[in-house]
Amino acid sequence: MEVTAEKNEAIGKLIFASIYPHYLNRLEKNGRTKEELHQVIEWLTGFDETKLHSLIDEKVDFRTFFQQANMHPNAHMIKGVVCGYRIEDIDDEFELYRQCRQMEKLIDELARGRKMEKILREA
């Protein structure tokens, strides 16, 4: 599948606080914890729990969420397919879309029981 400017814009307008409960629910159904979700998000974005809750309370959209993020230098190591999109093939012009898919890939790996050491990619 190919990312378009419209898809990139649409995902940028989504409110992070409206999607966050779905991430958490999926993980808890699979025996994972809120703490593990926060660990993955902090690794990717640099947001500690206080900042994460602040962004949720402010109801920021994904564009703002990722603009404020300090993306992990190893985020480029997140590869694979999420929702039909191969992360490493998403063009640089759609960086926001790629960042959202990277986060979803980490959450997907967590839900599938992958070990945290593998999820948090190290060089």
N, C-alpha and C positions, 0 to 999 in steps of 0.2 A: 504494500500500500504506500501511497505517496502523501506526504504532508503538504497541505496548501496553506496559503496565507489566511484563509478563512478559518481553517481548523486551528491554526496557531493563535489567532485572535480569540476564537471561542474558548479555548482552554485558558487563555489569559484572563478572561472575564469571570471564570468560575470562582466562587468564594471558597477558600481553603477550609473554613470552618464547616461548610456544608458537606465536604467530602471526608474530612477527618474522621467522623464517627463511623463511616463505612470501612475505612482502613482498620480502625480499632476493632469493630465488630468481626470483620473477616479474620483478623489475627486471633482474637479471643476464641472464636469457634474452632480454631486449629490449635488451641492449647498454648498460644503465645501470649505475652503480656503487654500492657501499656508501656511499661518501662523499656521493653525491648523495642517497641515501635519508636519511642522517643530516642533511644540510643541510635537507631538507624537514621532517623531524621537529623539528629545532631551531627552524626558522622558526615552526612551528605551536605548539610546546609550550615553547620556551625551554630545553630540555634540551641541554646540550653533550654531547660524546661520552662524557666521564667519567660524567656523571649517567645517561645512557642505558644504558651498560654496567652501572652499579650497579643500575638498575631491572630490567634483564634478569637479572642475577645473583641478585637478591632474589626473582625470580619473582613480581613484583607483578601484581595483576589490573588490568584496564582501569579500574576505578573508582579505584583508588589511583593509577594512572598519570596519569589526567586530574585528580585532586584535587591532585596535586603540580605539575601543569603551570601555566605562566604563559602562557595562550593569547594568541596574537598579536592585537593590536587589529583587524587586518584579516581575521580568521578569518571574520567575517560575510560577507565577499565571496566565500567559497567556495560556489558554487551548482551545481546540476545534479543528475543522478540517479545514484545508486550502489545497486546491488542492488535496484532497483525503488523506492527511496525518494528523493523530491525533498528534498534537504538543507534548503532554505530553508522547507519546509513542516512540518518536524518541530517539534512543540510544545516550548515552553520547559521544560515539566515533564520532558521526556526529553532534557535537555541532554547527558547522557553519551552517549546513542545518537547524537545529532547530532555530537558531537565525534569519535566513532569514525568516522562516515561522512565527516566532513570530512577526516580523515587518509587514509582510503581513497581519497577523490576525488583528493587531491594525489598519492598514490602511483600511482593509475591514470593521471593525466595524465603523470607522469614516465615510466611504462612505455610510454605511447603516443607518446613522443618530443616532447612539448611542451617548449618552451624554458623554462629555469629562471626567466627574468625574468617569464614569464607565470604560472608556477606560484606563485611567491612574490608574491602580490598586493600591490600598492602603490596607495595612494589616488590 
